[in-house]
Amino acid sequence: MAIDDGHKLEMHGLSHNSPAGCEFGITPSYVLDVMKGGRKTIRDGRAEIEKKLTIVKIGEKLKKGLEAFKSSLGVIPMGFRSPCLAIHENMFVALKENGFSFDSSIAINKGGWRYIAKQQGLKYLNRDYADLRGWSEGIPAKLFLHRCGLVEVPILSEYTWFLHEKDVKRQVDIALGDLDRVCKARGVFVALSHFYAMTGNYSAGLKVYEKIFNMARQKGAEFVTIEEVVNRPPS
């Protein structure tokens, strides 16, 4: 089991099956771009979606998730990542109230999702994603404290979505640019991946991470769990 190898298991939603991904918040535009009809779903139904995003309702879902972890795995997760990176102010408050110590749902670089949109040829977007850079200003490349007291550990991007060999260099270049920025900030590099999008015919995605991790080692990076970083005393 992954736990035996030193990995940590954290919570990633409850059912992961809400319209446009809005189980715990409002899905950001760059993720909606890879969901056909996602923007319309939120535009037409936002009032109803918001009704389900109260602190109480979100807390109820978190409690169900915590109980599932405890009963099936015997562990209590301390961290959370929202499905589809959908966030809401009430989500952060509910996480804090239910004993979570950190969240990791805010992405710094939108470039990974821009690549997905471009790769899938989503003509309905009517956008030109030739430039895959997408750094969000105002989001630090390191841990920061949300106003409710919850630690936010921002992720960098999605680099490995159904890649072929021809895609590896481009995605590695994007990731290494992110790594350089994190190193300058003496921050934390957290990547997001979906296992089903980097296996079988798409195992080229594994090469992306192999190259990134090798470069990180050369730069003297330390490989740790997010929980270890969060629990470290301030330097």
C-alpha positions in Angstrom: 0.0 0.0 0.0 1.2 3.5 -0.7 1.0 4.4 3.0 3.6 1.7 3.7 6.0 3.5 1.3 5.6 6.8 3.2 2.9 8.4 1.1 0.1 10.4 2.6 -3.5 10.0 1.5 -5.6 13.2 1.5 -9.2 13.9 0.6 -10.2 14.8 -3.0 -13.9 15.6 -2.7 -16.7 13.2 -1.9 -18.5 12.0 -5.1 -16.6 14.1 -7.6 -19.8 14.1 -9.6 -21.4 17.6 -9.5 -22.4 19.7 -12.5 -19.3 21.4 -13.9 -17.3 20.1 -11.0 -18.9 22.4 -8.5 -19.0 20.0 -5.5 -17.2 22.2 -3.0 -17.0 25.5 -4.9 -17.1 27.2 -8.2 -14.9 25.7 -10.9 -12.4 28.2 -12.3 -12.6 29.4 -15.9 -9.4 27.7 -17.1 -10.8 24.3 -15.9 -14.2 25.1 -17.3 -12.5 25.6 -20.7 -11.9 21.8 -21.0 -15.5 21.0 -20.0 -18.0 21.3 -22.9 -20.9 23.3 -21.6 -19.2 24.0 -18.3 -19.4 27.8 -18.5 -23.1 27.6 -19.5 -23.9 25.2 -16.6 -22.5 27.7 -14.1 -24.0 30.8 -15.8 -27.5 29.3 -15.9 -27.4 27.5 -12.6 -25.1 29.5 -10.3 -27.9 30.5 -7.9 -28.8 26.8 -7.3 -25.1 25.8 -7.1 -24.4 28.5 -4.5 -27.3 27.2 -2.3 -25.3 23.9 -1.9 -22.1 25.8 -0.9 -23.0 26.9 2.6 -20.5 26.1 5.4 -23.0 23.6 6.9 -23.6 21.7 3.6 -19.9 21.6 2.7 -19.1 20.5 6.3 -21.6 17.6 6.0 -19.8 16.4 2.9 -16.5 16.7 4.6 -17.7 14.7 7.5 -18.9 11.9 5.2 -15.5 11.9 3.5 -13.6 11.8 6.8 -15.7 8.9 8.0 -15.1 7.0 4.8 -11.4 7.4 5.2 -11.4 6.3 8.8 -13.6 3.2 8.3 -12.0 2.0 5.1 -8.4 3.0 5.5 -8.0 3.7 9.2 -6.5 7.2 8.5 -7.7 10.7 9.0 -6.7 13.0 6.1 -5.3 16.4 7.1 -5.3 17.9 3.5 -7.8 18.5 0.8 -8.0 19.2 -2.9 -11.3 20.1 -4.4 -12.5 18.3 -7.5 -11.9 20.4 -10.6 -10.1 22.9 -8.4 -13.5 24.4 -7.6 -13.2 26.7 -4.5 -15.4 28.9 -2.4 -14.8 31.0 0.7 -17.2 28.7 2.6 -15.1 25.7 1.6 -12.0 27.1 3.3 -14.0 27.9 6.5 -15.6 24.4 6.5 -12.2 22.7 6.1 -10.8 24.6 9.0 -13.9 23.9 11.2 -13.6 20.2 10.4 -10.0 19.8 11.4 -8.1 20.0 8.1 -4.7 21.7 8.3 -4.2 22.5 4.7 -5.8 22.8 1.2 -4.2 22.5 -2.2 -6.8 23.6 -4.7 -5.3 26.9 -6.1 -3.2 26.6 -9.3 -0.4 29.0 -10.1 0.0 28.2 -13.8 -3.0 27.8 -16.0 -0.8 26.7 -18.9 -1.5 23.0 -18.3 -5.3 23.4 -18.9 -4.6 25.7 -21.8 -2.6 22.9 -23.3 -5.5 20.4 -22.7 -7.9 22.8 -24.4 -5.6 23.3 -27.4 -4.8 19.5 -27.6 -8.4 18.5 -27.6 -9.2 21.0 -30.4 -12.0 22.6 -28.5 -13.3 24.8 -31.2 -16.2 26.0 -29.2 -13.9 28.0 -27.0 -13.1 30.5 -29.8 -9.7 31.1 -28.0 -6.2 31.1 -29.3 -4.0 29.1 -26.8 -0.8 29.3 -28.8 0.9 30.7 -25.7 0.7 28.0 -23.0 2.1 30.2 -20.3 -0.5 31.2 -17.8 1.0 32.4 -14.5 -1.5 33.9 -12.2 -0.3 37.1 -10.6 -0.8 37.4 -6.9 -0.5 33.7 -6.1 2.8 33.0 -4.3 4.9 29.9 -5.3 5.0 28.9 -1.6 2.6 28.1 1.3 0.4 31.0 2.4 -2.3 31.4 5.1 -5.9 31.8 4.0 -7.8 34.5 6.0 -9.6 31.8 7.9 -6.4 30.4 9.2 -6.1 27.4 6.8 -2.8 26.8 5.1 -3.0 26.9 1.3 -0.4 24.9 -0.6 -0.8 26.0 -4.2 -0.2 23.5 -7.0 1.7 24.4 -10.2 -0.1 22.9 -13.1 -1.3 19.9 -15.0 1.5 18.7 -17.2 0.7 15.1 -18.2 -2.7 15.0 -19.9 -2.7 12.1 -22.5 0.7 12.9 -23.9 2.5 11.4 -26.8 6.3 11.3 -27.3 6.1 14.5 -29.4 4.6 16.3 -26.5 7.2 15.5 -23.9 9.8 18.3 -24.6 7.1 21.0 -24.7 5.6 19.9 -21.4 9.0 19.5 -19.7 9.9 23.0 -20.8 6.7 24.4 -19.2 7.4 22.5 -16.0 11.0 23.5 -15.8 10.0 27.1 -16.1 7.7 26.6 -13.2 10.4 24.8 -11.2 12.9 27.7 -11.8 10.3 30.1 -10.5 9.6 28.0 -7.4 13.4 27.7 -6.7 13.8 31.5 -6.8 11.0 31.8 -4.4 12.4 29.0 -2.2 8.9 27.6 -2.4 7.2 24.2 -2.9 6.7 22.5 -6.3 3.4 20.6 -6.2 2.3 19.1 -9.5 -1.2 17.7 -10.3 -1.6 14.5 -12.3 -4.4 12.0 -13.2 -3.0 8.4 -13.3 -5.4 7.4 -16.1 -4.0 10.2 -18.3 -0.4 9.0 -18.1 -0.6 5.2 -18.4 -0.9 2.7 -21.3 -0.6 4.5 -24.6 0.0 7.7 -22.8 2.9 6.7 -20.6 5.0 9.5 -22.2 3.7 11.5 -19.2 5.9 9.5 -16.9 8.9 10.7 -18.9 7.9 14.3 -18.1 8.0 13.7 -14.4 11.2 11.7 -14.7 12.9 14.6 -16.3 11.4 17.2 -13.9 12.4 15.2 -10.8 15.9 14.6 -12.1 16.3 18.3 -12.6 14.9 19.1 -9.2 17.4 16.7 -7.6 20.2 18.5 -9.5 19.0 21.8 -8.0 19.1 20.3 -4.5 15.4 19.9 -4.0 14.1 17.9 -1.1 11.2 15.4 -1.7 8.7 15.5 1.1 5.0 15.1 1.6 2.8 18.2 1.7 1.9 17.4 5.3 5.6 17.4 6.3 6.0 20.9 4.8 2.9 22.3 6.5 4.0 21.0 9.9 7.5 22.4 9.8 8.2 25.3 12.1 8.7 28.7 10.3 12.3 29.2 9.3 
